[in-house]
Amino acid sequence: METVKTIKGVKEEDWETFRKMAKQHKMNMGKFFSRLVHKNQSPMTWERLLSMPKLISDHEAEDMIKRARAMRKDLV
């Protein structure tokens, strides 16, 4: 029997993005989460990924997201 687990502190828009990614891969969210966790058991582990220095600043990342959203709106 499956159990339901929750993850605290996840932004609503991040949760929606994750849900959409699972749907794109034609998986439920549990299977998609497992795939992400187990797929990355290579030399490039989560710990190594998360401890890498940032490539761009938080401000630059926010600006990039705003510009991408604006470009998508222009395409619709």
C-alpha positions in Angstrom: 0.0 0.0 0.0 1.3 3.4 -1.0 1.6 6.2 1.6 1.3 9.9 1.0 4.3 12.1 1.9 4.5 15.9 1.9 7.4 18.2 1.2 7.3 21.4 3.2 8.5 24.7 1.8 7.8 24.0 -1.9 6.5 27.1 -3.8 3.2 26.6 -5.6 4.6 27.5 -9.0 7.5 25.0 -8.5 5.0 22.3 -7.5 3.0 23.1 -10.7 6.1 22.9 -12.8 7.0 19.5 -11.3 3.5 18.3 -12.0 3.6 19.4 -15.6 7.0 17.7 -16.1 5.7 14.5 -14.7 2.7 14.7 -17.1 5.0 15.4 -20.1 6.8 12.2 -19.3 3.5 10.4 -18.9 4.2 9.4 -15.3 2.5 10.1 -12.0 4.4 12.4 -9.7 5.6 9.6 -7.5 7.2 7.6 -10.3 8.6 10.8 -11.8 10.2 11.8 -8.5 11.7 8.3 -8.1 13.1 8.5 -11.6 14.8 11.9 -10.9 16.3 10.6 -7.7 17.6 7.3 -9.1 18.6 8.6 -12.5 21.1 10.9 -10.8 23.0 8.2 -9.0 26.0 8.7 -11.3 29.3 10.4 -10.4 27.4 13.7 -10.7 25.4 13.2 -7.5 22.8 15.5 -6.0 25.3 16.6 -3.2 27.8 17.5 -5.9 25.2 19.3 -8.0 23.9 21.3 -5.1 27.3 22.3 -3.8 28.5 23.7 -7.1 29.0 27.5 -7.2 26.2 29.4 -8.9 26.7 30.2 -12.6 24.6 33.3 -12.4 23.3 35.5 -9.5 19.8 35.2 -8.1 19.0 38.6 -9.6 20.2 37.5 -13.1 18.2 34.3 -12.8 15.0 36.2 -11.9 15.6 38.6 -14.8 16.1 35.7 -17.2 12.8 34.1 -16.0 10.9 37.3 -16.5 12.3 37.8 -20.0 11.5 34.1 -20.9 7.9 34.6 -19.7 7.6 37.8 -21.7 8.9 36.1 -24.8 6.4 33.2 -24.4 3.5 35.7 -24.0 4.6 37.3 -27.3 4.4 34.0 -29.1 0.8 33.3 -28.0 
